[in-house]
Amino acid sequence: MRAFFDLWDQVPVALQDVLLMCVLLAPAVVAGIVVMRGYRPLQLVGAMLWRYRWTNALFVALIAVSVGIGVGLIAQERGLRKGTARAAEKFDLVVSAPGSEVQMLLAAVYLQPVDVPLIDGPTWEKIATHENVALAAPIAYGDSFGASPIIGTTAPFVTHLAGELAGGRMFASLNEAVAGARAPLGVGDTFTPAHGIGDSAESDAHAGHSLTVVGRMPATGSPWDKAILVPVESVWSVHGLASGHAPGDDRIGPPFDPAFFPGTPAVLVRADQLWANYALRSEFTSERTMAFFPGAVLASLHAMLGDVRQVMSVMAVLTQVLVAAGVLAGLVVLTRLYARRLALLRALGAPDRFVFAVVWCYAAALISAGAVLGVAVGLLAVEAISRVVTARTDILVEASLAWPEFHLVAGFVSLTVLLALLPAFNAVSRNIITDLRG
């Protein structure tokens, strides 16, 4: 057995998926070959499908909806994992005050602000001037414009996050801003920030302090697409704090003077070498600071989501089993529509095996059509759910059906067509005289 698994591990993943698909469909194919051997029931089955076409269409639609929703939900979970990972890929290392890594991940990467202690000037100086640090950028939040958070940072961070701007230029003064791809502002628009975010935001708190959008970022597929980025000095200034520079120094951006550094909730740190990131994390994990890899924290969250995914998969399978039971009951009812015609066939001398094959093929046709249509419904469901999740989370979710969903559909088809043997057997077990009398 171990030799088999060792050989299986050497098979390309794509080929593994194809072989697994074939194995899952094999019971249905074998059942069809055995049942139809020596007979040609398809012409009669086609007539049965057309005779009660609207009833059959409704039955197929019910199967399609149940299959589509099941595979759609599983695919959506995978798409959400990929979307959250994509949103965090630009954040190599984050340094903040000690606390919850998950909480700071949500705040610094996914812009869900929380009240945390600030990193002070001397600590900032130690981070920014470290020999292995290629980029150190403050991430200061707390203000907003409508549903868009306003984030104070530096120009190098904007370039690191989004690359070249899609339009306009980088901010160059306290009163300029760069808008995300989905922010409700265009180049040239002027706005006044509100203090706070969401329903508790105070729109008049910063009256008289206006900002002008001078640039626009390309889409990043992250919550930052909805953000408005300003010089961190602008955030400090609007709250009456020092500018990070000595009095009389009106420039923006690093280096900052630690004596006039008001503090920042988080700092994005990037090193040119991978090993240096690990060394920095170790060095800046202390009593005063917490350094963590957002990707590692996200991986642990995904591990928990993996357990959730397994639960969802089990629930999807159980749902399909219940659907299969419903399909079985429905097939029994549908075969009663043809009870008199099937009895007439038997009375005219048709072998019971032929009648059995007719009923089974009729059921298999409905199940197969429902499953194929269910894949189409799943594609539509994934697209619709992805749009809703993207709108609600500001994380670009691009989900699609993959091999696990097709395997689930294949297993469902095999299970239900095997269960369809029962109504076929029931059809040839009925009393001919009783059915002919109606």
N, C-alpha and C positions, 0 to 999 in steps of 0.2 A: 504494500500500500504506500509506503514511504517513497518507493521508487517511482510510483505513479505520480505522486504530488511533486517530486523533484522534476520529473519530465514535464508536468503541467506548467511548472513555474518557468520553464525554458521556452514555452510557447508564447509568441507575441500576444500582447494584450488584446489587440483587435481580433485576432483569430480565436482567442479564448471566448470573447463575447459572441462571436458567430457560432462557435461550437455549442456554447451554453444555450443559445437561442434554438439551435437545432434539437438539442436534447429536450428542451421544454416543449417544443412542438411535436416531438416524435410520438407521444401517446395519441394525439389527435390524428396524426397521419396514419399510424398503424391501425387505429380503430376504423378509420374510413376505408382503408384497403380491405380489412376483414369483413366489414359490414356490406360493402358494395361488390364484393367478389362474385362474379358471375351474373350481375344484374346491371341494368342501365336505368336507374330511377330518376335521372336529372330532369328529363322532359316533363314528367308528371309533377316533380317538385316545383318546377318553374310555373306550371299552371296553378298549383296551390298557392304559391307566393303572390301571383297576380290576382287570384280570385278574391282574396281578403287582403288586398295590398295596403289599405289604410290601417287595418289592425296590425298587420305585420310591420308597417313603418313605425307605428307607435311603440311596438315591442323593441324594435331595433334602436329607436331613439332613447328609450329608457336604459338599455344596455350601454349605449354610447355615452350618455351623461355620467353614469356611475363610473365607467372606465376612465373617462376624460378627467373627471375631478380627482380621482385617485392618483393618476400619473402626474397630473398638473401640480398637485401639492408637493409631491416628492421632488419633482424637478425644480420647483420654486425654492425649496430649502437649499438645494445645491447652488442655485443662482445667487441667493442671498449671501452665502458663504464667500463666493467668488467676488461679489460686489464689495463686501466689507474688507476683504483682503486687498483688493485693488485700491480702495480708499486710503489704506494705511501704508502702502508700499513706499511712499516718499518720506515716511517718518522713521529714520534709522534708530535714533535714540532720543528719549525725552527725559529731561531732568526737571524735577519739581521738588517741592517740600515733601517730607515724609507723609505718607498716607496710603490711600488705596490705589493700586496700580490700575484697576479696572475703572475707577472713578476718573482718574487723570487721563486714561485712554479715551474715555467718552468725551472729556472736556477738551483735550488738546487735539485730538484727531477728528472726532465726530461733532465737535462744537456744541456739546451739551454742558453748558457752564455750571460750575459748582463753586461754592465758597471754600477756598483753601488758603493756607498761608502763602506769603510771597517769598520768592528768592531775593535776597538783599544784594546790595552793591558789591561787597567783597566776594560773595559767593559767585556772582555773575562774572567778576573779574577773573576769578580762578578758572572758571569754565571757558570764558572767551579767549583767554591768553594761553591756554594749554597747548603745548607743542603739537599734540596729535589732533587738535580740533581744526577742521577745515571750514566749518560753518557753525556758528552759534547764533540762533535767532530767538528773540523773546516772542512769546505768544501771550498777548494781553487781551482779555475780553471783558465784557460787562455792559457794553452799549449795543444799540441796535437801530435799525431803520425798518419799520414794518416788521416783516418776518425774517429779515436778513440780519444776522449778527455782524457787528463791527469788530474787527480784529486788528489790534495794533501789533505791528511787526516791522521787519526791515525789507528793503528792496531785494537783497540776495535771497531772502526766503521766498518771495513771490516768484522769482526766477527759478529757484529750486523746485517749487511746487508745481508750476504750470509751464515753465519754459518761456518761449517768446510770447509776448502779448498778442492777443487776437486783434486788438485795435488800440489806438492812442499810444500813450507813453507811460513810463513809470512815474509814480508820485515823486515830487522833488521838494515839497514844502509841507508845513504842518496842515494846511487847509486843502490838501489834495488827497485823492483816494483812487484805488483801482478796484473795479467791481468784478465779481465772479460772473461766470457765463450765464447763470440763471438769476442773478440779482435784478431787481426791478428798476434798474437805472442804466442809462446810456452815457456815453462819453459827452461831457458838457453839462450834464444835469447837476444841480446843486441841491443839497439836502441838509437837514439839521438832525443830528443823532439824538436818540432818546436814551435815557439812563435806565438800564435794565433790559431784560429780554422777555417777550411774551406779554401776557395780560397785565403783569405788574410793572411794565415799562412806564417811566415818567416822561412824557413827550416834551414837557416844557422845562425840564431840568437843565438842558444845555442851550436854552434860547440865546440867540446871538452868536452861536458858534456854528458856522456853516462850512460845509465841505463840498468840493467840486470833484466830480469823477473825471479823471484825465486818461484813464486806460481801462481796458477790459481783458480779463483773462480768457484763455480758451477753456473748453469744458475739460474737467478732470474726472468726472464720474464720482465725485465725493461731495459731502456737505459743504465743502469750500466753494462749490459752484454758486451757492446762494449767499456767500459771505461778501462783505465789503472790507477790503484791506486798506489800512491807513498807516502812516508812520507811527510807531509806538509812542513817539514824543507827543503826537496829537492826542492820544488817549490820556497820557499823563497830564497834558496841559488843560484839557477840558475839565479834569477833576481837580484842578488847582494844585497839582504836584510839580515837583522839579522836572526839568526836561531831559535829565540824563546827561546834561552837559553843563559846564561851568557858566555862570552868569555872563551874558554878552556873547556867548557862542550860539548862534542861531541855526547852525547846520543840523541836518537830520542824519540818522544812521550811526553805526558803530565807527570808531570805538566810543564806548560810554564811560563817563567818569564815575567810578564807584561811589564817590562822595555825594553825587547828585543823582544816583540811580534809585528811583522810587520803589522798584520791585516789580516782579512779573510772576504770574502763576506758574508758567512753564517755559522751558527753553528747549528748542529743537537743536540737537547736536548731531553733526555728521563728520565722520572721519574719512580720509581718502582710502584707508586700508581697513579690511574687515576685522583683522585682529585688534586694531586700535579701538574699534567700537566696544569690543569686549573689555579691553583694558580701561576704557573710560567709564564703562558701566560699573566696574569694580571700584574704581577710584572715587566716583561720585555717589556711591551708595554708602551713606554715612548717617550719623545722627542728625545732620542738618539738611541733607538732600536725599532724594530717592531717584535713582536712574533705572530705567527699564526699556526693554525693546517692545514697542507696540505690537510688532509681529508675533513675538513670543506670548504676550498676554492674549492676543487675539486667537492664537493657536489653542491656548488652554480653553478659551471660550468656545471655540469650534469643537474641541473635544467633548465639551458638555453638550453642544448642539448635536454632536455625533450620536450621543445617547438619545437625544430627542428624535433624531432622524430614524434611529432604529425603532423607537416607539411608533413614529409616524408610519414607518414601513410595515410594522406588525399590524397597526390599525388599518392601513390600506389593504393588506392581505385579508384581514378579518372582514373588512367591508366587502371585498370581492367575493369572499366565501358566502356572505349573506346575500349578495347579489346573485351568486350562482344558485343558491337555494330558491331565491325568488324567481330566477329564470326557469328553474326546474318546475316550480309550481305553475308558472305561466304557460310552459310548454304542455303540461297536462291539460290545462284549460283549452289551449289552442287546438290540441289534437281532438278534442271533443267536437270542435267545429266541423271536423272532417270525419267524424265517427261513422256517419251513414255512408259516405262515399268509400271509406276504407272497408266497411262491412260488405258493400257491393262488390268491391274488388275481390275480396276473399270468397264471396258467394259465387263469383264467376270463375273461380279456380286459381286466382293468383296465389302463389306460395306465401306462407307466412313470412318467410325470409325476405321476400320482395317488399311486402307491406312494411316490415320492420325497417328495411333499408330506406324506403320512401320517408317514413316518419323521422328517422334519424338524420337523413340528409336535409330534410326541411328544417329541423332544429339546428343542425350545424350551420346551415346557410344564414339563419337569423343571427346566431351567435357570432359567426365570423364577420358578417356585415356590421353588427353592433360594435365589435372590437375594433375593426378598421376605422369606422366612423368615430369611435371613442378616441383614437389617436389624434384625429383632426380636431375633435373637441378639446383634447388636452393641449394641443398647440395654441388654440384660441384662448383657453383658460390661462395658460402660462403667460401669454402676451398681456392679457387683461390684468392679471394679478401683479405682473412685473411693473406695469404702469402705476398701479395703485401703491405698491410698496415703494417705488422710486419717488413718487410724489409725497408720501408720508415720511420717509426717512432721509430724503435728499441723497441717497446712495443709489448710483446707477445699477440697477439689477437687470441683467440680460440672461434670463433663464431659457433653456431649450430642452426638449426631450432628448434623452441619451439612452444608452444600452440598458441601464437598470429599469427604466420605464418600459422599454420594449420587452424585456424579460418578464416583467410583471404581467403585461398584456398576454404574452405567449403562455405563461402559466395559467392565466385565467381561461384562455381559450381551451387549452387541453383539459382542464378540470371540468368545465361546463359541457364540452362535447362528450366527455365520458359519462357525466351525469345524464346527458340526453339519451343514453341507452335505456334509462328507466322508463320515460314516457313512451319510447318506441316499443319496449317490452309490454307495457301496459296496453298499448293500442292493439297488439295482436292477441292479447289475453281476454279482450272483451267478447261478450256473447254476440254472435253475428245476428241472430234473430232479433234480439232486443234492439240492437243498433239500427237494423233495417226498418223496424217499426217506429223508430224515432223516439 
